[in-house]
């Protein structure tokens, strides 16, 4: 049986932290890798060993296959966990890990490759009897070619990247005149994200829901489903709120979707954790979108309702052991919110800065996964997700109320976040009613601006006190010098300007 | 001392006076009076009628205040530079809203543009962001070419406003 006793984690941020935690609980040692800029990051502190990888850029460090494998060898690791993003769905990496004599914690390179080519995967799924959305094959990047295909499929259409996923290289097109710009933008984004600019067209289903099924396979021929997750609340075609179970899925539909998901996984002899994504239309029909051959960002909500630790199951499966459970009995309801450093009032523009204060939420049914700490610099090199807040409740309403309480307690100072936007979505009557779909945010919260709050004037008073302080005396970059201007120093400063007695 | 603070973009004009350790702040009709002390980032505002605790930190030219579960981003109004792309103020100088790489100039010099039009496409954090104009006008000068790395606030495009 393959040994998994020391795992190199080829990732950073919250997912690296989350993997280290499960490894530690399972008695498995961990090796973190980090780019120079991440030297003080939580995943580096938490791992048993941490090794710097000097890449050409901060991102390149986590993508350098040769350096990662050399590090694994040097640290005597026997397995590699890729997390999500970076090299997690790179078949060549999975193959290279195996060829280096290490265990890749994930599916086979063949399964990754098949599902990674979205056009080939669709064809494979259609053959396996899984319903798919009407679509074209890969098209030449010529507006006329796209216009012809779109006319056959019927508008609105969505341009997608053949290598794609994660909302990268996606453009919704409602009219042929929009095609030239959309093709150019999608090709550029796809090339940047996947080094592959190939595009295809799919029918765009209005007001549909994004519902995905968590599947898990082991090397003993078992493939099970762990229920669905609804991920319809999206901006830039990327999820920001997920929940399970879906308010739109009843027992019959759940059984049908689970059956289709397991059929999809079987078609590629799937081993490990995977997710089959579907679109669910207003009439209750569902269509295969893609299969993600890795642990998803939103896996904690499945862990909440099943009581399982999916990373632990991944380790068991990688060792060749059977899954630890016979069947998963879901209990209650779970929600997840993704906290992003971005400004929802300015078209979700990524925000940069340094985190100067951080308070994590806690309490019954509340989980906080993050890879940030006070002093963390949020730059432009990595995905702007700061943390995931997930809550569990016996009912959806209890989970929702806990989420509102958790978000209120989540304090990140120094960078703009989408926290208050998330709170407003959760408080929206349509969300409370469970009436979610992929255009929910543009329909219900267009032109969102932060509300004026009761404490505004008092905050201005505190800011005025802080600002009137003299500039920091030292220039050595000690953050404490700049973060704690003393009001008493401030008061001293006023005397020259204001006659107070 | 009178000072204007922008709280999440909204202007708050206030007057501060001090008598001994007692601070008095007037904001419009309201007035706050009491003692302010702090330990590290934690501030205690012991005011007549209410006593509140806040977290107050500084990041660049911004003061961040967390108060009663709410977060406020405050900047001195006089330092509110109008250099943020399509932000308020109908700026004829379009600047980079964040550091990144210029992918594409969506416009040519001499071109007429309408409010909301994309002028330059930038890539940062693996995503595309467009610098737009909030006013109609004519592009007089483009300062960057595809591939240029730009810093936040760097000038991208000059416009001559239509009105």
Interface residues (C-beta under 8 A of the other chain):
Chain A: X168 X184 X185 X188 X189 X192 X193 X236 X346 X347 X349 X350 X351 X352 X353 X354 X356 X357 X359 X379 X380 X381 X382 X383 X384 X408 X409 X411 X412 X413 X414 X415 X416 X419 X420 X450 X452 X453 X454 X455 X456 X457 X458 X459 X460 X461 X462 X463 X464 X465 X466 X467 X468 X480 X482 X483 X484 X485 X486 X487 X488 X491 X494 X497 X498 X500 X501
Chain B: X1 X3 X5 X7 X8 X10 X12 X14 X16 X17 X18 X19 X21 X23 X25 X27 X28 X30 X32 X36 X37 X38 X40 X41 X43 X45 X52 X54 X55 X56 X57 X58 X59 X60 X63 X64 X65 X66 X67 X68 X69 X70 X71 X72 X73 X74 X76 X87 X97 X98 X99 X100 X103 X104 X121 X123 X124 X125 X126 X127 X128 X129 X152
